[in-house]
C-alpha cells in the first residue's frame, strides 16, 4: 500500500538522510577510556588492555624525557667529581712512591753507623751525634711521607664517597620519576563521547519493498 510519502522525489531521500544524521548525532554516544594526565583517549576499536599498554608507553616516554633533564642537571657535577677522583688517585700513587723511597733510604743508610763509628774510633762524639741527627731527620721525613700518603688516601676516599652519594641521589630521583609516571599511566577513566556531525556519513539511502502476504 502506498503511503503519502513522495517517494518519487529526490527531496524525500535527501530529507531522510538529514533526519538520520540528526538522530544519530543526538542519540548515539561512544564509551571511551581517557587518561587526562597523558592527554590520551582510547580508539573506538581499542581494548582496555591495549589502551593501558599504550598509556604505559606514553609514560615511559615522559619518564625518559625527565630522566634526560636530570642527567643534564647532574652531568657537570658528575664529571667534576670523577676528575677529582682521577687527580686524587695520581696524588696517592705519587705519595706512595715518595714514601717508599724515603723508607728505603732510611733502611739502607745509617743502620749500624753509630756502632761502627763508636767501636772504630774514627769519629768524635760530636760527629756521631750529628750523624744521629741526620738519621733522625730522615725518619721524620719518612713519617711525613707516610702522613702524606694517608692524607692522599683520605682525599681519594672522600671523593669516592661523594661520587657514591651522588649516584644514590640519582637513583632515588629516577625511582621518583618512574613512580610518578606509572601513577599517571594508571589514571584511566571512562567517558561518554558524543558524535560530531562530521563523524557521520550516509553512503546510500535505499527503498526496500517487503511483501507482507
C-alpha positions in Angstrom: 0.0 0.0 0.0 1.4 3.3 -1.0 1.6 6.0 1.7 1.6 9.7 1.4 5.4 9.9 1.2 6.7 11.5 -2.0 9.0 8.6 -2.9 9.3 9.8 -6.5 11.1 12.9 -5.5 14.8 13.4 -4.7 13.9 15.7 -1.8 12.3 12.9 0.1 15.6 10.9 0.2 17.8 13.9 0.9 15.5 14.8 3.8 15.7 11.2 5.1 19.5 11.3 5.1 19.4 14.6 7.1 16.9 13.2 9.6 19.1 10.1 10.0 22.2 12.1 10.7 20.3 14.3 13.2 19.0 11.2 15.0 22.5 9.6 15.3 24.1 12.9 16.3 21.6 13.5 19.1 21.2 9.9 20.4 24.3 7.9 19.7 27.4 8.1 22.0 30.7 6.2 22.4 32.1 4.9 25.7 35.8 5.6 25.6 38.7 5.4 28.0 40.5 8.6 28.9 43.8 9.4 30.6 43.8 13.1 31.5 47.4 13.2 32.7 48.7 11.8 29.4 46.0 13.6 27.3 45.1 10.3 25.6 41.8 8.7 24.5 41.2 5.1 23.5 40.2 4.4 20.0 36.7 3.0 19.3 38.1 -0.4 18.5 40.9 -0.4 21.1 40.5 -2.7 24.1 41.2 -1.6 27.7 44.3 -3.8 27.8 45.7 -2.2 24.6 44.9 1.3 25.9 46.7 0.6 29.2 49.7 -0.6 27.3 49.7 2.5 25.2 49.5 4.6 28.3 52.5 2.8 29.7 54.5 3.5 26.6 53.5 7.2 26.8 54.5 7.2 30.4 57.9 5.7 29.6 58.5 8.4 27.0 57.6 11.0 29.7 59.9 9.4 32.2 62.8 9.2 29.7 62.4 12.9 29.0 62.5 13.7 32.7 65.5 11.4 33.2 67.3 13.2 30.4 66.7 16.5 32.1 68.0 15.0 35.3 71.1 13.7 33.5 71.8 17.1 32.1 71.5 18.7 35.6 74.0 16.3 37.3 76.3 15.6 34.3 78.7 18.5 35.1 78.8 17.7 38.8 79.5 14.0 38.0 82.3 14.9 35.6 83.9 17.2 38.2 83.8 14.5 40.9 85.2 11.9 38.5 88.1 14.2 37.6 88.8 14.9 41.2 88.9 11.1 41.8 91.5 10.7 39.0 93.6 13.6 40.5 93.4 12.1 43.9 94.5 8.7 42.6 97.5 10.3 40.9 98.5 12.1 44.1 98.1 8.9 46.1 100.4 7.0 43.8 102.9 9.8 43.8 102.8 10.0 47.6 103.2 6.2 47.9 106.2 6.3 45.6 107.9 9.0 47.6 107.1 7.3 50.9 108.5 4.0 49.6 111.7 5.8 48.5 112.1 7.5 51.9 111.6 4.3 53.7 114.3 2.5 51.5 116.8 5.3 52.1 116.2 5.2 55.9 116.6 1.4 56.0 119.8 1.4 53.9 121.5 4.5 55.3 122.5 5.0 58.9 122.0 1.4 60.0 125.0 0.5 62.2 126.7 3.8 61.6 126.7 4.7 65.3 128.1 1.4 66.5 130.6 1.3 63.7 131.8 4.8 64.4 132.0 4.3 68.1 133.8 1.0 68.0 136.1 2.0 65.2 137.1 5.2 67.0 137.2 7.1 63.7 134.7 9.8 64.7 134.3 12.2 67.6 131.2 12.1 69.8 130.0 15.4 68.2 130.2 13.9 64.7 128.5 10.8 65.9 125.6 12.8 67.3 125.5 14.9 64.1 125.1 11.6 62.1 122.3 10.5 64.5 120.5 13.8 64.0 120.7 13.3 60.2 119.3 9.8 60.7 116.5 11.2 62.9 115.7 13.8 60.2 115.4 11.0 57.7 113.0 9.2 60.0 110.9 12.3 60.3 110.9 12.7 56.6 109.6 9.2 56.2 106.9 9.8 58.8 105.9 13.0 56.9 105.8 11.0 53.7 103.6 8.4 55.4 101.3 11.1 56.6 101.1 12.5 53.0 100.1 9.0 51.8 97.4 8.9 54.5 96.2 12.3 53.5 96.0 11.4 49.9 94.1 8.2 50.8 91.6 10.2 52.8 91.1 12.7 50.0 90.5 9.8 47.5 88.1 8.2 49.9 86.2 11.5 50.3 85.8 11.9 46.5 84.7 8.3 46.0 82.1 8.7 48.8 81.0 11.9 47.1 80.5 10.1 43.9 78.6 7.2 45.6 76.4 9.8 47.3 75.7 11.5 44.0 74.8 8.1 42.4 72.5 7.3 45.3 70.7 10.6 44.9 70.4 9.9 41.2 68.9 6.5 41.8 66.3 8.0 44.2 65.4 10.7 41.8 65.0 8.2 38.9 62.8 6.0 41.2 60.6 9.0 41.9 60.3 9.9 38.2 59.3 6.3 37.2 56.8 6.1 40.1 55.3 9.4 39.2 54.8 8.4 35.5 53.5 5.0 36.5 50.8 6.7 38.6 49.9 8.9 35.7 49.7 5.9 33.4 47.2 4.2 35.8 44.9 7.2 35.9 42.3 5.9 33.4 38.6 6.8 33.5 35.6 6.0 31.3 34.0 8.9 29.4 30.9 9.2 27.2 31.7 10.9 24.0 29.0 12.1 21.6 29.3 12.1 17.8 30.3 15.1 15.8 28.2 15.8 12.7 31.3 15.5 10.7 31.8 12.0 12.0 28.6 10.8 10.4 28.4 9.9 6.7 25.4 8.2 4.9 26.7 6.2 2.0 23.4 5.3 0.5 19.7 5.5 1.1 17.7 2.6 -0.4 13.9 1.9 -0.6 13.1 -1.7 0.0 9.6 -3.3 -0.6 8.9 -6.2 1.8 5.9 -8.4 0.9 3.5 -8.9 3.9 1.4 -11.6 2.5 
